[in-house]
Amino acid sequence: MKRVLIAAILLGLLSLAVGCGDGVAITSRERQERHRRIMENDWKQLNDDWDSFWLMDRPGRLTWSRVE
């Protein structure tokens, strides 16, 4: 009984030590860079949509810009 209790406690502690994430928070600079990339992609897509609205774009449905 004592071994089972110790094994259960160790298993519980082990499950707490293993997490889903890497445990490293993103820095302010990484957050700003991600925000800049997102805004850049959004503006490119908005420009493509605007050109499509005014029928000034190519006939294909793919974007010229690289979407990450």
MIVEX-781824 format. One line per field, with one value per atom (N, C-alpha, C, O): x, y, z; residue number from 0; residue in one letter; atom name. Coordinates in nm, 3 decimals, always signed. Layout:
BEGIN
x	X:...
y	Y:...
z	Z:...
nr	NUM:...
rest	A:...
atom	CA:...
This chain:
BEGIN
x	+0.082:+0.000:+0.087:+0.058:+0.195:+0.285:+0.354:+0.373:+0.391:+0.456:+0.360:+0.400:+0.236:+0.137:+0.116:+0.105:+0.112:+0.094:+0.214:+0.197:+0.334:+0.455:+0.460:+0.495:+0.424:+0.423:+0.320:+0.345:+0.205:+0.101:+0.147:+0.123:+0.213:+0.264:+0.372:+0.371:+0.464:+0.569:+0.511:+0.556:+0.412:+0.347:+0.276:+0.280:+0.212:+0.147:+0.246:+0.221:+0.358:+0.461:+0.524:+0.554:+0.542:+0.597:+0.502:+0.546:+0.373:+0.277:+0.271:+0.239:+0.300:+0.304:+0.430:+0.428:+0.538:+0.664:+0.664:+0.739:+0.582:+0.577:+0.460:+0.345:+0.488:+0.382:+0.364:+0.436:+0.269:+0.242:+0.334:+0.377:+0.366:+0.448:+0.594:+0.635:+0.673:+0.817:+0.856:+0.970:+0.764:+0.791:+0.861:+0.888:+0.890:+0.958:+0.856:+0.793:+0.840:+0.747:+0.811:+0.933:+0.727:+0.781:+0.819:+0.755:+0.921:+0.968:+0.888:+0.812:+0.907:+0.838:+0.880:+0.797:+1.007:+1.056:+0.993:+0.955:+0.982:+0.920:+0.772:+0.721:+0.705:+0.564:+0.548:+0.457:+0.636:+0.629:+0.659:+0.595:+0.756:+0.789:+0.674:+0.643:+0.609:+0.493:+0.380:+0.313:+0.357:+0.253:+0.285:+0.195:+0.411:+0.451:+0.428:+0.379:+0.465:+0.445:+0.297:+0.258:+0.216:+0.072:+0.013:-0.065:+0.050:-0.001:+0.047:-0.029:+0.171:+0.223:+0.145:+0.109:+0.118:+0.040:-0.103:-0.159:-0.162:-0.298:-0.307:-0.402:-0.208:-0.210:-0.191:-0.254:-0.106:-0.088:-0.217:-0.255:-0.284:-0.409:-0.519:-0.602:-0.521:-0.618:-0.595:-0.690:-0.470:-0.437:-0.483:-0.537:-0.461:-0.507:-0.660:-0.714:-0.729:-0.876:-0.925:-1.023:-0.858:-0.896:-0.878:-0.964:-0.767:-0.744:-0.848:-0.893:-0.885:-0.987:-1.122:-1.197:-1.154:-1.280:-1.288:-1.393:-1.179:-1.176:-1.137:-1.113:-1.129:-1.097:-0.964:-0.950:-0.866:-0.734:-0.632:-0.511:-0.677:-0.582:-0.582:-0.655:-0.500:-0.489:-0.610:-0.676:-0.641:-0.759:-0.747:-0.848:-0.626:-0.611:-0.659:-0.683:-0.674:-0.721:-0.608:-0.633:-0.485:-0.373:-0.312:-0.319:-0.253:-0.192:-0.046:+0.020:+0.003:+0.142:+0.233:+0.346:+0.183:+0.266:+0.273:+0.183:+0.379:+0.399:+0.322:+0.341:+0.238:+0.161:+0.227:+0.244:+0.265:+0.336:+0.242:+0.284
y	-0.119:+0.000:+0.126:+0.225:+0.117:+0.232:+0.258:+0.373:+0.150:+0.164:+0.224:+0.307:+0.183:+0.236:+0.385:+0.463:+0.425:+0.566:+0.649:+0.757:+0.598:+0.669:+0.677:+0.781:+0.568:+0.567:+0.667:+0.735:+0.675:+0.769:+0.914:+0.999:+0.940:+1.075:+1.112:+1.223:+1.020:+1.047:+1.067:+1.154:+0.988:+1.003:+1.138:+1.203:+1.179:+1.310:+1.423:+1.518:+1.415:+1.519:+1.521:+1.628:+1.405:+1.398:+1.460:+1.528:+1.436:+1.494:+1.646:+1.715:+1.700:+1.845:+1.905:+2.020:+1.829:+1.879:+1.884:+1.962:+1.802:+1.797:+1.882:+1.855:+1.984:+2.073:+2.071:+2.002:+2.147:+2.154:+2.251:+2.226:+2.362:+2.464:+2.446:+2.358:+2.532:+2.526:+2.602:+2.592:+2.679:+2.748:+2.881:+2.949:+2.921:+3.047:+3.147:+3.124:+3.257:+3.360:+3.440:+3.451:+3.496:+3.577:+3.715:+3.767:+3.772:+3.902:+4.012:+3.987:+4.133:+4.248:+4.267:+4.299:+4.247:+4.262:+4.157:+4.189:+4.032:+3.927:+3.958:+3.936:+4.010:+4.047:+4.160:+4.156:+4.260:+4.371:+4.323:+4.368:+4.233:+4.180:+4.099:+4.109:+4.018:+3.941:+4.035:+4.012:+4.139:+4.236:+4.307:+4.329:+4.344:+4.409:+4.319:+4.364:+4.189:+4.094:+4.077:+4.072:+4.067:+4.050:+4.171:+4.157:+4.291:+4.413:+4.426:+4.470:+4.388:+4.394:+4.301:+4.339:+4.179:+4.085:+4.135:+4.121:+4.193:+4.244:+4.358:+4.363:+4.448:+4.559:+4.509:+4.561:+4.409:+4.353:+4.289:+4.305:+4.216:+4.151:+4.254:+4.237:+4.361:+4.468:+4.535:+4.566:+4.556:+4.615:+4.523:+4.570:+4.393:+4.298:+4.300:+4.295:+4.307:+4.312:+4.441:+4.439:+4.552:+4.680:+4.675:+4.722:+4.619:+4.605:+4.512:+4.536:+4.409:+4.317:+4.388:+4.366:+4.472:+4.545:+4.638:+4.647:+4.705:+4.798:+4.727:+4.793:+4.595:+4.513:+4.551:+4.552:+4.582:+4.619:+4.508:+4.531:+4.391:+4.284:+4.179:+4.189:+4.082:+3.971:+3.878:+3.885:+3.794:+3.709:+3.594:+3.533:+3.560:+3.448:+3.480:+3.596:+3.377:+3.396:+3.393:+3.411:+3.370:+3.360:+3.498:+3.586:+3.516:+3.643:+3.646:+3.542:+3.764:+3.780:+3.773:+3.726:+3.818:+3.826:+3.691:+3.608:+3.672:+3.548:+3.558:+3.654:+3.462:+3.459:+3.360:+3.243:+3.408:+3.323:+3.266:+3.192
z	+0.000:+0.000:+0.000:-0.067:+0.077:+0.086:-0.048:-0.088:-0.118:-0.248:-0.351:-0.433:-0.346:-0.439:-0.415:-0.510:-0.290:-0.255:-0.301:-0.357:-0.278:-0.321:-0.474:-0.530:-0.541:-0.687:-0.741:-0.840:-0.677:-0.720:-0.700:-0.785:-0.588:-0.562:-0.664:-0.717:-0.691:-0.790:-0.929:-1.004:-0.964:-1.093:-1.103:-1.207:-0.994:-0.992:-1.005:-1.079:-0.935:-0.945:-1.085:-1.138:-1.142:-1.277:-1.379:-1.472:-1.362:-1.456:-1.443:-1.540:-1.325:-1.308:-1.370:-1.414:-1.374:-1.427:-1.580:-1.639:-1.643:-1.789:-1.834:-1.796:-1.915:-1.960:-2.109:-2.181:-2.155:-2.299:-2.370:-2.482:-2.305:-2.370:-2.341:-2.265:-2.404:-2.381:-2.256:-2.211:-2.199:-2.075:-2.091:-1.992:-2.214:-2.239:-2.292:-2.396:-2.221:-2.266:-2.379:-2.387:-2.465:-2.573:-2.520:-2.429:-2.578:-2.533:-2.602:-2.695:-2.554:-2.613:-2.758:-2.844:-2.785:-2.923:-3.015:-3.128:-2.970:-3.051:-3.075:-3.184:-2.973:-2.987:-3.090:-3.173:-3.083:-3.179:-3.321:-3.416:-3.336:-3.469:-3.526:-3.645:-3.442:-3.488:-3.529:-3.630:-3.450:-3.482:-3.614:-3.696:-3.635:-3.759:-3.880:-3.983:-3.866:-3.977:-4.009:-4.126:-3.905:-3.926:-3.997:-4.091:-3.950:-4.012:-4.157:-4.244:-4.184:-4.321:-4.413:-4.524:-4.366:-4.447:-4.467:-4.575:-4.362:-4.373:-4.475:-4.553:-4.474:-4.569:-4.712:-4.804:-4.731:-4.865:-4.915:-5.030:-4.826:-4.865:-4.889:-4.979:-4.809:-4.830:-4.965:-5.037:-4.999:-5.129:-5.243:-5.342:-5.229:-5.330:-5.341:-5.452:-5.228:-5.229:-5.295:-5.370:-5.268:-5.327:-5.479:-5.553:-5.524:-5.668:-5.731:-5.843:-5.660:-5.710:-5.721:-5.816:-5.623:-5.624:-5.746:-5.810:-5.777:-5.890:-6.021:-6.122:-6.018:-6.135:-6.198:-6.320:-6.114:-6.163:-6.138:-6.151:-6.104:-6.072:-6.182:-6.281:-6.164:-6.258:-6.240:-6.136:-6.336:-6.326:-6.226:-6.192:-6.179:-6.087:-5.946:-5.913:-5.863:-5.727:-5.624:-5.505:-5.669:-5.577:-5.553:-5.639:-5.437:-5.404:-5.450:-5.454:-5.483:-5.522:-5.401:-5.409:-5.289:-5.169:-5.098:-5.110:-5.026:-4.951:-4.820:-4.744:-4.793:-4.670:-4.576:-4.609:-4.459:-4.362:-4.261:-4.172
nr	0:0:0:0:1:1:1:1:2:2:2:2:3:3:3:3:4:4:4:4:5:5:5:5:6:6:6:6:7:7:7:7:8:8:8:8:9:9:9:9:10:10:10:10:11:11:11:11:12:12:12:12:13:13:13:13:14:14:14:14:15:15:15:15:16:16:16:16:17:17:17:17:18:18:18:18:19:19:19:19:20:20:20:20:21:21:21:21:22:22:22:22:23:23:23:23:24:24:24:24:25:25:25:25:26:26:26:26:27:27:27:27:28:28:28:28:29:29:29:29:30:30:30:30:31:31:31:31:32:32:32:32:33:33:33:33:34:34:34:34:35:35:35:35:36:36:36:36:37:37:37:37:38:38:38:38:39:39:39:39:40:40:40:40:41:41:41:41:42:42:42:42:43:43:43:43:44:44:44:44:45:45:45:45:46:46:46:46:47:47:47:47:48:48:48:48:49:49:49:49:50:50:50:50:51:51:51:51:52:52:52:52:53:53:53:53:54:54:54:54:55:55:55:55:56:56:56:56:57:57:57:57:58:58:58:58:59:59:59:59:60:60:60:60:61:61:61:61:62:62:62:62:63:63:63:63:64:64:64:64:65:65:65:65:66:66:66:66:67:67:67:67
rest	M:M:M:M:K:K:K:K:R:R:R:R:V:V:V:V:L:L:L:L:I:I:I:I:A:A:A:A:A:A:A:A:I:I:I:I:L:L:L:L:L:L:L:L:G:G:G:G:L:L:L:L:L:L:L:L:S:S:S:S:L:L:L:L:A:A:A:A:V:V:V:V:G:G:G:G:C:C:C:C:G:G:G:G:D:D:D:D:G:G:G:G:V:V:V:V:A:A:A:A:I:I:I:I:T:T:T:T:S:S:S:S:R:R:R:R:E:E:E:E:R:R:R:R:Q:Q:Q:Q:E:E:E:E:R:R:R:R:H:H:H:H:R:R:R:R:R:R:R:R:I:I:I:I:M:M:M:M:E:E:E:E:N:N:N:N:D:D:D:D:W:W:W:W:K:K:K:K:Q:Q:Q:Q:L:L:L:L:N:N:N:N:D:D:D:D:D:D:D:D:W:W:W:W:D:D:D:D:S:S:S:S:F:F:F:F:W:W:W:W:L:L:L:L:M:M:M:M:D:D:D:D:R:R:R:R:P:P:P:P:G:G:G:G:R:R:R:R:L:L:L:L:T:T:T:T:W:W:W:W:S:S:S:S:R:R:R:R:V:V:V:V:E:E:E:E
atom	N:CA:C:O:N:CA:C:O:N:CA:C:O:N:CA:C:O:N:CA:C:O:N:CA:C:O:N:CA:C:O:N:CA:C:O:N:CA:C:O:N:CA:C:O:N:CA:C:O:N:CA:C:O:N:CA:C:O:N:CA:C:O:N:CA:C:O:N:CA:C:O:N:CA:C:O:N:CA:C:O:N:CA:C:O:N:CA:C:O:N:CA:C:O:N:CA:C:O:N:CA:C:O:N:CA:C:O:N:CA:C:O:N:CA:C:O:N:CA:C:O:N:CA:C:O:N:CA:C:O:N:CA:C:O:N:CA:C:O:N:CA:C:O:N:CA:C:O:N:CA:C:O:N:CA:C:O:N:CA:C:O:N:CA:C:O:N:CA:C:O:N:CA:C:O:N:CA:C:O:N:CA:C:O:N:CA:C:O:N:CA:C:O:N:CA:C:O:N:CA:C:O:N:CA:C:O:N:CA:C:O:N:CA:C:O:N:CA:C:O:N:CA:C:O:N:CA:C:O:N:CA:C:O:N:CA:C:O:N:CA:C:O:N:CA:C:O:N:CA:C:O:N:CA:C:O:N:CA:C:O:N:CA:C:O:N:CA:C:O:N:CA:C:O:N:CA:C:O:N:CA:C:O:N:CA:C:O:N:CA:C:O:N:CA:C:O:N:CA:C:O:N:CA:C:O
